[in-house]
């Protein structure tokens, strides 16, 4: 394969934690390469760190959904993409995107983050109590990694946690690459209807949660806008963090020297979380952008209308940015990794995710000093077929 030949994008990682070998090879040849999208359109794949930052911060590239093409085969999105509905701010450009983001940033107050930190620490200890009650061995993903962010996002949005099975199921189906069009669209409609009902309930009786704050605030958001915002925050707020907790734990257990360093000095955890975010980069295919005009990047002419996909996993392993990028080093001083994206669409909930990751991993290693995998590493089921990489289960013992 040469950089001049179009490639297709694969989500299958040949080993546990590294990006697909084909993507890594492309990065060695050039920071940007030709790529064939799942619907046959010819576009571009970015694998270099500096190129990724440049494109994600360039207003000549649009995030609008109707301009994009799907990077990987997925039945529900192989037809022409419609325009994003109001409130689906990750698929809006300026000035609509800034309007929504400003309203949301106003809800992520210092007071709310402080209260959520206390809540996260409390539920983390409760989940560890539950694991001890279940006894060794146990599935760390089911009993620890998934419940924590699900409970946190429920608290933040005012979603009843008793409804977790519904939103976890609908999210899983909607995020699957292998599900049928009927199933994906059904899950999308089901979760949308549920959240629309929640919006109506919050309008009638607001509470002390983010969704109520948006309703009673100055944005004058419609029910449709609020439903779209709730959808984005609910899906992203538990799906990504749950898999980051699970995969980070797997990575540490598979790297005993790094695990030992963290156990010996828990003060390393803050930096270690940043390193695991860089090293794992759990979003299979990163942001896609459409060129609004002809743009030259790294000697390549990207024509107006062509779509560019950024591989965050490849960019975060760029040796021109990080020394020995293929190694997990919990003492690494990680600066400006791209796990949360870059530019105006950088992840809104990244500080909350960091709090969850630090709290969960710190408490887990403290409570179970002899934590270990209960199956050979090769038997851990990995999520190659979902939008977010991670583990389906993580059997552990202690």
C-alpha positions as CSV (number, residue, x, y, z in Angstrom):
1,X,0.0,0.0,0.0
2,X,1.4,3.4,-0.9
3,X,0.2,6.8,0.3
4,X,-1.1,7.6,-3.3
5,X,-3.5,4.6,-3.3
6,X,-6.9,5.1,-1.7
7,X,-7.5,3.0,1.4
8,X,-10.6,2.0,3.3
9,X,-10.8,2.5,7.0
10,X,-10.8,-0.5,9.3
11,X,-11.8,-0.5,13.0
12,X,-10.2,-3.9,13.7
13,X,-7.2,-3.5,15.9
14,X,-4.8,-6.5,15.5
15,X,-3.7,-6.2,19.1
16,X,-5.4,-4.9,22.2
17,X,-4.4,-1.3,22.3
18,X,-2.7,-0.2,19.1
19,X,-4.5,1.5,16.1
20,X,-5.0,-0.8,13.1
21,X,-1.7,-1.7,11.4
22,X,-2.8,-0.3,8.1
23,X,-3.5,3.1,9.6
24,X,-0.2,3.2,11.4
25,X,1.6,2.3,8.1
26,X,-0.1,5.2,6.3
27,X,1.0,7.6,9.0
28,X,4.6,6.5,8.5
29,X,4.3,7.4,4.8
30,X,2.4,10.7,5.0
31,X,0.3,12.7,7.5
32,X,-2.6,12.7,5.0
33,X,-3.6,10.1,2.5
34,X,-6.4,9.3,0.0
35,X,-9.3,7.3,1.5
36,X,-12.4,5.7,0.1
37,X,-15.4,6.2,2.3
38,X,-18.0,3.5,2.9
39,X,-20.4,4.9,0.3
40,X,-17.7,5.0,-2.4
41,X,-16.8,8.7,-2.2
42,X,-13.1,9.5,-2.4
43,X,-11.8,11.7,0.4
44,X,-8.9,12.0,2.8
45,X,-7.6,10.3,6.0
46,X,-5.5,12.3,8.4
47,X,-3.0,10.3,10.6
48,X,-0.5,13.0,11.5
49,X,-0.8,15.0,14.7
50,X,0.0,18.5,13.4
51,X,-2.2,18.0,10.3
52,X,-5.1,16.9,12.5
53,X,-4.9,20.0,14.7
54,X,-4.7,22.2,11.7
55,X,-7.8,20.8,10.0
56,X,-9.9,20.6,13.2
57,X,-9.2,24.3,13.9
58,X,-9.8,25.5,10.4
59,X,-13.1,27.2,9.7
60,X,-12.8,26.2,6.0
61,X,-13.8,22.7,7.1
62,X,-17.4,22.1,8.0
63,X,-18.9,19.7,10.6
64,X,-22.3,19.8,9.0
65,X,-23.8,16.3,8.9
66,X,-25.3,16.6,5.4
67,X,-21.9,17.3,3.8
68,X,-20.2,14.2,5.2
69,X,-19.8,10.6,4.2
70,X,-19.6,7.5,6.5
71,X,-16.1,6.3,7.2
72,X,-17.1,2.7,7.8
73,X,-20.0,0.6,6.5
74,X,-23.1,1.1,8.5
75,X,-26.5,0.2,7.1
76,X,-28.4,3.1,8.6
77,X,-26.1,5.8,7.2
78,X,-25.2,4.6,3.8
79,X,-27.9,6.7,2.2
80,X,-27.6,10.5,1.7
81,X,-27.1,12.1,5.1
82,X,-29.8,14.6,6.2
83,X,-29.1,18.0,7.8
84,X,-28.6,17.7,11.5
85,X,-31.7,18.7,13.6
86,X,-31.7,21.8,15.7
87,X,-29.7,21.2,18.9
88,X,-27.4,18.5,17.4
89,X,-24.5,20.9,17.9
90,X,-21.7,18.6,17.0
91,X,-22.9,18.8,13.4
92,X,-23.4,22.5,13.3
93,X,-20.9,25.2,12.3
94,X,-20.6,28.8,13.6
95,X,-22.6,30.7,14.6
96,X,-25.2,28.0,15.6
97,X,-22.6,25.8,17.3
98,X,-21.3,28.7,19.4
99,X,-24.8,29.6,20.6
100,X,-25.5,26.1,21.9
101,X,-22.0,25.6,23.3
102,X,-22.2,28.9,25.2
103,X,-25.4,27.8,26.8
104,X,-24.0,24.4,27.8
105,X,-20.7,25.8,29.1
106,X,-22.8,28.0,31.4
107,X,-24.3,24.8,32.9
108,X,-21.0,23.2,33.7
109,X,-20.4,25.5,36.7
110,X,-17.7,25.1,39.3
111,X,-20.4,24.4,41.9
112,X,-21.9,21.7,39.8
113,X,-18.5,20.1,39.1
114,X,-17.6,20.2,42.8
115,X,-20.9,18.5,43.7
116,X,-20.5,15.9,41.0
117,X,-16.9,15.2,42.2
118,X,-18.3,14.4,45.6
119,X,-21.1,12.3,44.0
120,X,-18.6,10.4,41.8
121,X,-16.4,9.5,44.7
122,X,-19.4,8.3,46.7
123,X,-20.8,6.1,43.9
124,X,-17.3,4.8,43.1
125,X,-17.0,3.5,46.6
126,X,-20.5,2.0,46.4
127,X,-19.7,0.2,43.2
128,X,-16.6,-1.2,44.8
129,X,-18.7,-2.3,47.8
130,X,-21.0,-4.1,45.3
131,X,-18.0,-5.8,43.6
132,X,-16.9,-7.1,47.0
133,X,-20.4,-8.3,47.8
134,X,-20.5,-10.2,44.5
135,X,-17.1,-11.6,45.2
136,X,-14.1,-12.6,43.1
137,X,-14.2,-13.1,40.1
138,X,-16.5,-10.5,38.7
139,X,-17.0,-8.5,35.4
140,X,-15.4,-5.2,36.1
141,X,-17.2,-3.6,33.1
142,X,-20.7,-4.6,34.1
143,X,-20.3,-3.9,37.8
144,X,-17.9,-0.9,37.8
145,X,-16.9,0.7,34.5
146,X,-20.5,1.1,33.1
147,X,-22.5,2.0,36.2
148,X,-20.3,4.9,37.3
149,X,-20.7,7.1,34.2
150,X,-24.3,6.0,33.7
151,X,-25.1,7.2,37.2
152,X,-23.1,10.4,36.8
153,X,-24.8,11.4,33.5
154,X,-28.2,10.5,35.0
155,X,-27.5,12.8,37.9
156,X,-26.2,15.6,35.7
157,X,-29.1,15.5,33.2
158,X,-31.8,14.6,35.7
159,X,-32.5,11.2,33.9
160,X,-33.9,8.6,36.3
161,X,-31.1,6.0,36.8
162,X,-33.9,3.3,37.0
163,X,-34.2,3.8,33.3
164,X,-30.6,2.9,32.7
165,X,-31.3,-0.4,31.0
166,X,-33.4,1.4,28.3
167,X,-30.9,4.1,27.5
168,X,-27.9,1.7,27.7
169,X,-29.6,-0.7,25.3
170,X,-30.7,2.0,22.8
171,X,-27.3,3.5,22.9
172,X,-25.6,0.2,22.3
173,X,-27.8,-0.6,19.3
174,X,-27.5,2.9,17.8
175,X,-23.7,2.7,18.2
176,X,-23.3,-0.7,16.5
177,X,-21.7,-1.0,13.1
178,X,-23.4,-4.4,12.5
179,X,-27.0,-3.6,13.4
180,X,-29.6,-3.3,10.7
181,X,-31.0,0.0,9.5
182,X,-34.3,-0.9,11.1
183,X,-32.7,-1.6,14.5
184,X,-30.5,1.5,14.5
185,X,-33.3,3.8,13.5
186,X,-35.6,2.2,15.9
187,X,-33.1,2.7,18.8
188,X,-32.6,6.3,17.7
189,X,-36.4,6.9,17.7
190,X,-36.9,5.1,21.0
191,X,-34.3,7.1,22.8
192,X,-35.4,10.3,21.2
193,X,-39.0,9.8,22.3
194,X,-37.9,8.9,25.8
195,X,-35.8,12.1,26.1
196,X,-38.5,14.3,24.6
197,X,-40.8,13.0,27.3
198,X,-38.1,13.9,29.9
199,X,-37.9,17.4,28.4
200,X,-41.7,17.9,28.8
201,X,-41.5,16.6,32.4
202,X,-38.7,19.1,33.2
203,X,-40.7,21.9,31.7
204,X,-43.6,21.1,33.9
205,X,-41.4,20.6,37.0
206,X,-37.8,21.8,36.7
207,X,-35.2,20.4,39.1
208,X,-31.6,21.2,40.0
209,X,-30.0,19.5,36.9
210,X,-28.4,20.6,33.6
211,X,-31.5,20.0,31.5
212,X,-33.7,22.0,33.8
213,X,-31.1,24.7,33.8
214,X,-31.2,24.9,30.0
215,X,-35.0,25.0,30.1
216,X,-35.2,27.9,32.7
217,X,-32.2,29.7,31.3
218,X,-32.0,32.5,28.7
219,X,-31.5,30.4,25.6
220,X,-35.3,29.9,24.8
221,X,-34.5,26.5,23.5
222,X,-37.3,24.5,21.8
223,X,-38.3,21.0,22.8
224,X,-36.6,19.7,19.7
225,X,-33.3,21.5,20.5
226,X,-33.4,20.3,24.1
227,X,-34.1,16.7,23.0
228,X,-31.1,16.7,20.6
229,X,-28.8,18.2,23.3
230,X,-30.0,15.6,25.8
231,X,-29.4,12.8,23.3
232,X,-25.8,13.9,22.6
233,X,-24.9,14.4,26.3
234,X,-26.6,11.1,27.4
235,X,-24.9,9.0,24.8
236,X,-21.5,10.6,24.9
237,X,-21.6,11.0,28.7
238,X,-21.7,7.3,29.6
239,X,-20.6,5.3,26.5
240,X,-17.2,6.9,26.1
241,X,-16.2,7.1,29.8
242,X,-17.4,3.6,30.5
243,X,-15.2,2.2,27.8
244,X,-12.3,4.4,28.8
245,X,-12.5,3.1,32.4
246,X,-12.7,-0.5,31.2
247,X,-10.0,-0.3,28.6
248,X,-7.7,1.7,30.9
249,X,-8.0,-1.0,33.5
250,X,-7.2,-3.7,31.0
251,X,-4.2,-1.7,29.7
252,X,-2.8,-1.4,33.3
253,X,-3.3,-5.1,34.1
254,X,-1.6,-5.9,30.8
255,X,1.4,-3.6,31.7
256,X,2.4,-4.7,35.2
257,X,5.4,-2.3,35.4
258,X,3.1,0.7,34.7
259,X,0.5,-0.7,37.2
260,X,3.2,-1.1,39.8
261,X,4.4,2.5,39.3
262,X,0.9,3.8,39.9
263,X,0.4,1.7,43.0
264,X,3.7,2.9,44.4
265,X,2.9,6.6,43.8
266,X,-0.9,7.3,43.5
267,X,0.0,11.0,42.9
268,X,0.9,10.0,39.3
269,X,-2.8,9.3,38.5
270,X,-3.6,12.7,37.1
271,X,-0.9,12.4,34.5
272,X,-1.5,8.7,34.0
273,X,-5.1,9.4,33.0
274,X,-3.9,11.8,30.3
275,X,-1.4,9.2,29.1
276,X,-4.1,6.5,28.9
277,X,-6.4,8.9,27.0
278,X,-3.6,9.5,24.5
279,X,-2.5,5.8,24.4
280,X,-6.0,4.3,24.0
281,X,-7.9,6.9,21.9
282,X,-11.1,4.9,22.1
283,X,-13.0,6.6,19.3
284,X,-12.5,4.3,16.3
285,X,-12.9,6.9,13.6
286,X,-12.4,10.5,14.6
287,X,-14.1,13.7,13.5
288,X,-15.0,14.1,9.8
289,X,-15.0,17.5,8.1
290,X,-16.0,18.7,4.6
291,X,-14.0,21.2,2.8
292,X,-16.0,24.3,2.0
293,X,-13.4,25.5,-0.5
294,X,-10.2,24.3,-2.0
295,X,-7.6,24.0,0.8
296,X,-4.0,22.9,0.5
297,X,-2.7,21.0,3.5
298,X,0.8,19.4,3.7
299,X,1.2,19.7,-0.1
300,X,-2.1,18.0,-0.8
301,X,-5.0,19.9,-2.5
302,X,-8.3,19.1,-0.8
303,X,-11.0,20.2,-3.1
304,X,-14.3,21.9,-2.1
305,X,-16.8,19.2,-1.1
306,X,-14.2,16.5,-0.3
307,X,-14.5,14.9,3.2
308,X,-11.6,14.5,5.5
309,X,-11.6,12.0,8.4
310,X,-9.1,12.4,11.3
311,X,-7.8,9.3,13.0
312,X,-7.3,10.5,16.6
313,X,-5.8,7.1,17.5
314,X,-3.1,7.5,14.8
315,X,-2.5,11.2,15.5
316,X,-2.0,10.5,19.2
317,X,0.7,7.9,18.3
318,X,2.6,10.3,16.0
319,X,6.3,9.9,16.8
320,X,6.9,13.5,15.6
321,X,4.8,14.6,18.6
322,X,5.6,11.9,21.2
323,X,8.7,9.9,22.0
324,X,8.1,6.1,21.9
325,X,4.4,6.7,21.3
326,X,3.6,3.0,21.1
327,X,4.5,2.5,24.8
328,X,2.2,3.2,27.8
329,X,4.2,5.4,30.2
330,X,2.3,6.6,33.2
331,X,5.0,9.1,34.0
332,X,4.9,10.7,30.6
333,X,4.2,14.5,30.5
334,X,1.4,14.5,28.0
335,X,0.6,17.8,26.4
336,X,-2.4,18.6,24.2
337,X,-3.3,15.1,23.1
338,X,-6.3,14.8,20.8
339,X,-8.4,12.2,22.6
340,X,-11.1,14.9,23.1
341,X,-10.7,16.3,19.7
342,X,-9.5,19.9,19.0
343,X,-10.9,23.2,17.9
344,X,-14.4,24.6,18.6
345,X,-15.9,21.1,18.7
346,X,-13.5,19.8,21.4
347,X,-15.4,17.6,23.8
348,X,-17.6,19.7,26.1
349,X,-17.6,17.1,29.0
350,X,-13.8,16.4,29.0
351,X,-13.3,17.8,32.6
352,X,-16.1,15.7,33.9
353,X,-14.6,12.6,32.2
354,X,-11.3,13.3,33.7
355,X,-12.8,13.5,37.2
356,X,-14.6,10.2,36.6
357,X,-11.5,8.4,35.3
358,X,-9.2,9.7,38.2
359,X,-11.8,8.8,40.9
360,X,-12.6,5.4,39.4
361,X,-9.0,4.2,38.8
362,X,-7.6,5.6,42.0
363,X,-10.3,3.9,44.1
364,X,-10.1,0.7,42.2
365,X,-6.4,0.2,42.7
366,X,-6.6,1.2,46.3
367,X,-9.4,-1.2,47.1
368,X,-8.1,-4.2,45.2
369,X,-4.3,-4.2,45.5
370,X,-4.2,-7.7,44.0
371,X,-6.5,-7.0,41.0
372,X,-5.7,-9.2,38.0
373,X,-7.3,-10.6,34.9
374,X,-9.4,-13.7,35.4
375,X,-8.9,-14.9,31.8
376,X,-6.0,-14.8,29.4
377,X,-5.7,-11.4,27.8
378,X,-6.4,-12.9,24.4
379,X,-9.9,-14.0,25.6
380,X,-11.1,-10.5,26.5
381,X,-13.8,-9.5,24.0
382,X,-13.1,-6.2,22.4
383,X,-15.5,-3.8,20.7
384,X,-14.2,-3.7,17.1
385,X,-17.8,-3.4,15.9
386,X,-18.9,-0.3,17.8
387,X,-18.4,3.4,17.4
388,X,-16.4,3.5,20.6
389,X,-13.6,0.9,21.2
390,X,-13.4,-0.9,24.6
391,X,-14.3,-4.2,26.2
392,X,-17.6,-6.0,26.3
393,X,-16.6,-7.7,29.5
394,X,-13.5,-7.5,31.7
395,X,-13.4,-10.6,34.0
396,X,-11.1,-9.8,37.0
397,X,-10.2,-11.4,40.2
398,X,-8.5,-10.2,43.4
